[in-house]
Amino acid sequence: MFRKTYQREVRAEPEVVFDLCRSIDFHLQAAQSIQARAVAGQTTGLAGEGCETVYSARFFGFRFRLRMRVGGVDPPHEFRDEMVQGLFSHFSHHYRITASEGGCLLEDTFAFSLPLAPIGWPIERTLITPALQRAQVERLDAIKREAEK
């Protein structure tokens, strides 16, 4: 399983960053490189406890769907979502927002694994991990930019 925690110092109130992390509309705007769309469940607005959204995204010329469910919401400090159906055997985000002098620290622990381990490991390491890391960095940088406007 790939797991990494990304951090961004953001010059904005924790509430602003929290809402951007859980905004379906902003997620779609920030994930343009993977052509993300919300196609079922809650498709707009702010995701809350128990919310399910089916996302469609394009990687390597193929379109995939993930049904994500929100659990573990503690405004404005924590937000978790996890795949309940889709291509991966595991896919999750755990956002933590901590107030700091001049703003807040945004941490996102991102984890995923492909099915068919160990057969899937070479594909995961060489193709999927770099592509998902680029998309994740793009999203967090977009959150930071938008929050600091």
N, C-alpha and C positions, 0 to 999 in steps of 0.2 A: 504494500500500500504506500502510495505517495502521500506525505503529509508535510506541510510547510506553513509557518506563520509569517505573514507579511505585516509590516508596520508602516504607518504614515503619521507624522506629526501634522495636525490640521489646525490652522488658526481659525477656529469656529467653535460655537457652542456644541456640547455633546448632543443636544436635542436635534440640531440641524444635521449632524453627521448620522445619527441614529435613523432619522427619517429617510435620508438618502440611501442608506444601506438596505432599508426594507421597501423602498419605492419600486414597484414593478415597472412603472413608466420610465424611471431613471435607469433602471437596469437595462432595459431595451435600448435606450439611447446610448448608454455607455458600452454596450456590447455589439457595436456595429460591425466589428471585424469578423464576428462569427454569425452575423445576420440573425441575431436572436429575435424570436417572436413569442408572445404569450398566446397560446392557441386554445386553452380550455381552463376551466376553474376560474379563479379570480385573475382577470387579465389586466386590470388597471388598479391604481390606488396604492395604499400602504398595506403591506402584508402584516397580518396579526396572527396571534396564537391560533393554530389549527388550520390556517389558510393553506389551500393547495392550488398550485399553478402548474400547468403543463407548458413547458418551454420547448420550442423547436429551435435548433441551432445548426449551423453548417460548419462541418470540419472536413477538410480534405475532399471537398466536392460532394460529400454525403450529408443529408439532413437527418438529424437524430432528435428524439423527443425524450425529455426527462420530466417526470412528475415529482415536483418538490413540495414538501410539507414543512410549515413553520412550527417550531416547538421551542420552548425555552426563551420566552420574551421577557425581558426585564428592562423596561424603558427608563432612561435612555442609555443603559449600560451594556445590555447583552441582547443578541439576536442570533438564533440558530435556524438553519434550514437543512433538510436532508432529503435525498432522493428516496422516493418510495417505489418508483417504477422507472425503468429505463435501461440504457445500454450498459451502465457500470454495475459492478457488484456492490460498490459503495461510492457515494458522492455527497460531500457535506461542506458547509461553511459554518464557522462559529465566530461571529463578530463580537469584539469587546471594545467598549469605548470608555476611556478613563479621562476625567477632567485633569488638565494640567495648566500650568501658568501660561496664559496667552492662548488657550484653546483646549485641545484634547489629543490623546493618543488613540488612533484607530488600529486595532489588531484584528486580523482575519486569519484564522487557522482553516486552511483549505485542505481537504483530504479526498482522495479517490483511489479506486482500484478497478481494474478490468477483470472480467470473468476469465476463466480458463487458465488460472495461474498453475504452473509456471510457464505454460506455453505463451500466455499473453504478456509476460514481463518484458521481453525484448521490444515488442510493439509499444508497450506502455512507456518504457524508458526512452526510446529513440524518437518516437513520433508524437504520442499523445501528451506526455508530460510537458515538453517544450511548448506545444501549442496552447495547452491549458494555462501554463504559467504566463505566457504572453497575454492571454485574455484576462487573467486575474490582475496582473499589473496594470493593464489598460483600465480596468474597472476601478481599481483603487485610486489610480491617478485622476480619473474622472471625478470620483467622489471628492477628492481633495480640492480639485480645481473649482468644482461647483460650490462646495461649502465655503470656500474662501472668497467668493465673489462679493 
